[in-house]
């Protein structure tokens, strides 16, 4: 018998940002694995594994309906999926930076404001990171939380309320139902660790095509390249009013620039071979992790790190889950099911993904270097589906709220698929710069 629990009424924040967006904590998770894999010396790695196993396992969460997984991720047919959720917990050490979020009327409860599905394919290895808008209105299934309380299903709620309703398990169930993807691993991370992580690696370089001045976060940056550390990095990740049209969808693109640059920095620099730095990353990471039981063994994270560390930048792709403006609430969005079906079809086929969406001055970033390209002839105009201020499709062939499933466009280059032009994204091979609000 399901127990109905009182769900906290969350403030509609698609239109106004008050809560930090901890997208960079994806790399906290990755850094934990890299710390174990890449530091020199078996004794050091063994010590880390022993110490982290007891800490991580104590906080592990059971995912409903998950079958026993093979011990080696190489045995996962088609690859594997990881759900990473950024939780807006007001940690005591950082609460002073977030004003009303941690002390005002919006301070109760924890929201999963950042939601990523990371798909790692099998041979050839490719990594696709799909970001979901926090205000995406979706069905939330019946979920059991960590205390064993069952929360009843709801037909239409913001995605970022799933953690409030039933914890990490509920976030996984909601995203799995939405995408029809099996989720093998999951973790939540808090936003406070971004300050320590960026300091530990000496900062992350970001590019601004135009200045950012945001009174909501306090961020004030000139045009050009900046190395962000600590609080300034967190301000950059939080800023929404400072980039593009001020929407949450524009902010996702800006956050993906940070995530892409950090991934490239970790892979390309000597950071991964620096024992003190990697130990510091691992120590910081473990304090901010809540994992599924399938991911509670640090050696599983080692396997994941080994699987992705040699992937070409062109095959590390960051996408935004396609959406349309919610007809019931202009501050919310709903799934663009047609475009999403085409995206998942291409991802499941392990195709090389080609983004055909062309960024505008309303987006959070602009592409300054297209990077590695294929010989495919992109025809971004064939769907006749423009975008609105929420990144949504006009009533063309890709409208897709309830329409038929579209087939991704086959490229002239074998193995390359052109995604519908309603899907925003970039690869790590490209260079993008923040589209600041000061023109």
C-alpha positions in Angstrom: 0.0 0.0 0.0 1.5 3.3 -1.1 2.0 6.0 1.5 1.3 9.5 0.2 3.8 11.9 1.6 3.5 15.7 1.6 5.5 17.1 -1.2 7.1 20.4 -0.7 5.8 23.0 -3.1 8.9 24.3 -4.9 9.2 27.8 -6.3 9.2 28.1 -10.1 12.8 29.1 -10.7 13.0 28.6 -14.5 12.3 32.3 -14.6 14.4 33.5 -11.7 17.5 31.8 -10.3 18.0 31.6 -6.6 19.6 28.2 -6.2 23.2 27.3 -7.2 23.7 24.8 -10.1 26.5 22.4 -9.2 27.2 21.0 -12.6 30.9 20.9 -12.0 30.5 18.2 -9.4 30.3 15.7 -12.3 34.1 16.1 -12.4 34.2 15.5 -8.6 32.9 12.1 -9.3 35.3 11.5 -12.2 38.2 12.8 -10.2 37.6 10.2 -7.5 38.1 7.4 -10.0 41.1 9.1 -11.6 42.7 9.6 -8.2 42.7 5.8 -7.6 43.7 4.8 -11.1 46.3 7.3 -12.0 48.4 8.1 -8.9 51.7 6.4 -8.9 52.3 3.5 -6.6 50.3 0.4 -5.7 50.5 1.1 -2.0 49.0 4.6 -2.4 46.2 3.3 -4.6 45.5 0.5 -2.2 45.3 2.9 0.8 42.9 5.2 -1.1 40.6 2.2 -2.1 40.5 0.9 1.5 39.7 4.3 3.0 37.1 5.3 0.5 35.3 1.9 0.4 34.2 2.2 4.0 33.2 5.9 3.6 31.2 5.5 0.3 29.6 2.2 1.2 28.1 3.6 4.4 26.0 6.0 2.4 25.1 3.8 -0.6 21.5 3.8 -1.8 19.6 0.8 -3.3 18.1 1.4 -6.7 14.8 -0.3 -7.2 14.6 -3.0 -9.9 18.3 -3.1 -10.5 19.6 -6.5 -11.6 22.9 -7.9 -10.5 25.6 -6.4 -12.6 28.7 -8.2 -14.0 31.8 -7.4 -12.0 33.6 -6.1 -15.1 32.0 -3.2 -17.0 33.5 -4.6 -20.2 30.7 -7.2 -20.0 28.0 -4.5 -20.2 26.5 -5.0 -23.7 26.0 -1.7 -25.4 27.9 0.2 -22.6 26.5 1.6 -19.4 24.7 4.7 -18.0 25.4 6.8 -15.0 22.9 9.3 -13.5 24.6 12.2 -11.7 22.5 14.6 -9.7 23.6 17.9 -8.2 21.8 18.5 -4.9 21.5 22.0 -3.5 22.3 21.1 0.0 23.2 24.1 2.2 26.4 22.9 3.8 27.4 24.9 6.8 30.8 25.9 5.4 29.3 27.5 2.3 25.8 28.6 3.3 27.0 32.2 3.8 27.5 32.6 0.1 23.9 31.8 -0.9 21.7 34.2 1.0 18.0 33.4 0.9 18.6 30.0 -0.6 20.1 28.9 2.7 18.3 31.2 5.2 15.1 32.5 3.6 11.7 31.0 2.7 13.3 28.8 -0.1 15.8 27.2 2.3 13.9 24.0 3.2 14.5 20.6 1.5 17.0 19.6 -1.2 16.3 19.8 -4.9 18.1 17.9 -7.7 18.8 21.1 -9.7 21.4 19.5 -11.9 20.6 16.2 -13.6 22.9 14.4 -16.0 22.8 11.0 -17.8 26.3 10.0 -18.8 26.3 7.2 -21.5 29.6 5.4 -22.0 29.3 3.1 -25.1 31.3 0.0 -25.8 33.6 -0.4 -28.7 34.4 2.2 -29.9 34.2 4.0 -26.6 32.2 7.2 -26.7 30.9 9.4 -23.9 27.7 11.4 -24.2 26.5 13.6 -21.4 22.9 14.6 -21.6 21.8 17.5 -19.3 18.1 17.7 -18.3 16.5 21.1 -17.5 15.6 21.3 -13.8 12.1 22.7 -14.7 11.3 19.9 -17.1 7.8 18.8 -16.3 7.7 15.0 -16.2 5.8 12.1 -14.6 7.4 11.0 -11.3 6.9 7.3 -10.6 6.2 5.7 -7.3 9.5 5.7 -5.4 10.8 4.3 -2.2 13.2 6.5 -0.3 16.2 5.5 1.8 14.1 5.2 4.9 11.7 2.7 3.2 8.8 5.2 2.8 6.9 4.8 -0.5 6.0 8.1 -2.3 3.1 8.0 -4.6 3.4 8.6 -8.3 2.6 12.0 -9.8 1.7 12.7 -13.5 3.4 16.0 -13.9 6.0 17.6 -11.7 9.3 19.5 -12.2 12.2 17.0 -12.5 14.1 18.9 -9.8 11.5 17.8 -7.2 12.3 14.1 -7.6 15.0 14.1 -4.9 12.7 15.8 -2.5 10.1 13.1 -3.1 12.2 10.0 -2.8 16.0 10.7 -2.8 18.5 9.3 -5.3 16.4 6.3 -6.1 13.5 8.5 -7.3 15.8 10.6 -9.5 17.0 7.4 -11.2 13.5 6.0 -11.6 12.3 9.3 -13.1 15.1 9.7 -15.6 15.0 6.0 -16.5 11.2 6.2 -17.2 11.6 9.4 -19.2 14.5 8.1 -21.4 13.7 4.4 -21.5 17.4 3.8 -20.6 18.6 1.3 -18.1 20.7 3.0 -15.4 23.5 0.9 -14.0 25.1 3.5 -11.7 24.1 6.7 -9.9 25.4 9.3 -7.5 24.5 12.6 -6.0 26.9 15.4 -5.2 26.6 18.7 -3.3 27.6 22.1 -4.6 29.9 23.0 -1.9 32.8 20.8 -3.1 33.2 22.9 -6.3 35.2 25.4 -4.3 37.6 22.8 -3.0 37.9 20.9 -6.3 38.8 24.0 -8.4 41.3 25.1 -5.8 42.9 21.6 -5.7 43.5 21.5 -9.4 44.7 25.1 -9.6 41.5 26.4 -11.3 39.6 25.9 -14.5 40.1 28.0 -17.6 36.9 29.5 -19.2 36.4 31.8 -22.2 34.1 34.8 -22.4 33.1 36.2 -25.8 31.7 39.2 -24.0 31.8 40.4 -20.3 29.5 39.0 -17.6 28.1 41.2 -14.9 25.5 39.4 -12.7 24.3 41.1 -9.5 22.5 37.9 -8.4 25.7 35.9 -8.1 28.2 38.7 -7.8 30.1 37.6 -10.8 31.9 40.3 -12.7 34.3 39.1 -15.5 35.8 40.8 -18.5 35.9 39.4 -22.0 38.7 36.9 -22.6 40.1 33.8 -20.9 40.0 33.5 -17.1 41.2 30.8 -14.7 38.4 30.4 -12.1 39.0 29.1 -8.6 36.9 28.7 -5.5 33.9 31.0 -5.0 34.4 32.6 -8.4 34.1 29.2 -10.1 30.9 28.6 -8.2 29.5 32.0 -9.2 30.3 31.2 -12.9 28.3 27.9 -12.6 25.4 29.6 -10.9 25.1 32.5 -13.3 21.9 32.6 -15.4 21.2 36.3 -15.7 24.8 36.8 -16.8 24.6 34.8 -20.0 22.5 34.6 -23.1 18.8 35.3 -22.7 18.9 34.6 -18.9 17.2 31.3 -19.1 18.1 28.1 -17.3 18.6 26.4 -20.6 21.2 29.1 -21.6 22.9 28.4 -18.3 23.2 24.7 -19.1 25.4 25.6 -22.1 27.6 27.8 -20.0 28.0 25.0 -17.4 28.9 22.6 -20.2 31.7 24.8 -21.2 33.2 24.6 -17.7 32.7 20.8 -17.6 34.2 20.3 -21.1 37.2 22.5 -20.2 37.8 20.7 -16.9 37.7 17.3 -18.6 40.2 18.5 -21.3 42.4 20.0 -18.6 42.5 16.8 -16.5 43.3 14.7 -19.6 45.8 17.0 -21.3 47.8 18.4 -18.4 50.0 16.7 -15.9 47.3 17.0 -13.3 46.5 13.2 -13.5 50.1 12.4 -12.7 50.4 14.7 -9.7 50.1 12.5 -6.6 49.3 15.3 -4.1 46.8 16.9 -6.3 44.9 13.7 -7.0 44.9 12.7 -3.4 43.4 16.1 -2.5 40.8 15.6 -5.2 39.9 12.2 -3.9 39.6 13.4 -0.3 37.4 16.3 -1.3 35.2 14.1 -3.6 34.4 11.5 -1.1 32.9 14.1 1.3 30.3 15.1 -1.3 29.3 11.7 -2.7 26.1 9.7 -2.2 26.2 6.6 -4.5 24.0 3.7 -5.6 25.1 0.4 -4.1 26.3 -0.6 -7.6 28.9 2.2 -7.4 29.9 1.9 -3.7 33.1 0.0 -4.6 35.8 2.5 -5.6 37.4 -0.1 -7.8 34.2 0.1 -10.0 35.0 3.8 -10.3 38.5 2.8 -11.3 37.1 0.7 -14.2 34.9 3.6 -15.4 37.9 5.9 -15.3 40.0 3.4 -17.3 37.1 3.1 -19.8 36.8 6.8 -20.6 40.3 8.2 -20.2 41.4 7.6 -23.8 38.3 8.7 -25.6 38.9 11.3 -28.3 37.7 14.8 -27.6 35.4 14.6 -30.7 33.7 11.6 -29.1 33.0 13.4 -25.8 29.7 15.1 -26.5 27.5 17.3 -24.3 23.8 17.6 -25.2 20.8 19.3 -23.8 17.7 17.2 -23.5 15.3 18.7 -26.1 12.2 20.5 -24.7 9.3 22.8 -25.6 7.7 25.5 -23.5 5.0 24.1 -21.2 1.7 25.3 -22.5 0.4 25.4 -18.9 3.3 27.5 -17.5 5.7 29.6 -19.5 8.4 29.2 -16.8 8.5 25.5 -17.3 9.3 23.1 -20.2 8.0 19.8 -21.4 9.8 17.0 -23.3 10.2 17.3 -27.1 9.6 13.6 -27.5 10.3 13.4 -31.2 13.7 15.0 -31.0 14.5 13.0 -27.9 13.6 9.7 -29.6 16.0 10.6 -32.4 18.7 11.5 -30.0 18.5 8.2 -28.0 18.3 6.2 -31.2 21.6 7.7 -32.3 23.2 7.2 -28.9 22.1 3.6 -28.6 23.4 2.9 -32.1 26.8 4.2 -30.9 26.9 6.6 -33.8 29.3 9.6 -33.9 27.0 12.5 -33.1 26.9 15.6 -35.1 25.1 18.6 -33.6 23.4 20.6 -36.3 21.9 23.3 -34.0 23.5 26.7 -34.6 23.9 28.9 -31.6 22.4 32.3 -31.5 22.9 35.4 -29.4 20.2 34.1 -27.0 22.3 31.0 -26.0 24.6 30.8 -23.1 27.7 30.1 -25.3 28.9 30.9 -28.7 31.1 28.5 -30.7 34.5 30.1 -31.5 36.2 27.0 -33.0 34.2 24.1 -34.5 37.0 21.7 -33.8 37.2 18.3 -35.4 34.5 18.0 -38.1 33.4 15.2 -40.4 32.7 15.3 -44.1 29.0 15.1 -43.5 26.9 17.7 -45.2 24.7 19.2 -42.5 21.3 20.4 -43.6 20.1 22.1 -40.4 17.2 23.6 -42.3 15.4 20.4 -43.4 13.2 20.2 -40.3 12.1 23.8 -40.4 12.0 23.9 -36.6 13.3 27.2 -35.2 13.9 27.9 -31.6 12.2 30.2 -29.0 13.7 31.8 -26.0 13.3 28.5 -24.1 15.2 26.6 -26.7 12.0 25.0 -28.0 10.8 23.9 -31.4 8.3 25.8 -33.5 5.4 23.8 -34.8 7.4 22.0 -37.5 8.2 18.4 -38.1 10.2 18.1 -34.8 7.5 19.6 -32.5 7.3 16.2 -30.9 5.3 16.6 -27.7 3.1 13.8 -28.8 4.1 13.3 -32.4 5.6 10.4 -34.2 9.2 9.3 -33.6 11.7 10.9 -36.0 14.6 9.1 -37.5 18.0 10.7 -37.2 19.5 12.0 -40.5 22.1 9.6 -41.9 25.2 11.5 -42.9 27.3 11.0 -46.0 30.0 9.8 -43.7 29.4 6.2 -42.4 28.8 6.0 -38.7 28.0 9.7 -38.3 24.4 10.8 -37.4 23.2 14.4 -37.7 21.0 15.2 -34.7 17.8 17.2 -35.1 18.5 20.9 -35.1 16.4 21.4 -32.0 19.1 19.6 -29.9 21.7 21.9 -28.5 25.2 20.7 -27.7 28.9 20.7 -28.4 31.8 18.2 -28.3 34.9 18.5 -26.2 36.8 19.1 -29.5 35.1 22.4 -30.0 35.9 25.7 -28.3 33.0 27.6 -26.9 32.9 30.9 -25.0 30.4 32.3 -22.7 27.9 34.7 -24.3 28.0 37.3 -21.6 25.2 39.8 -21.0 27.4 42.9 -21.4 27.5 43.7 -25.1 
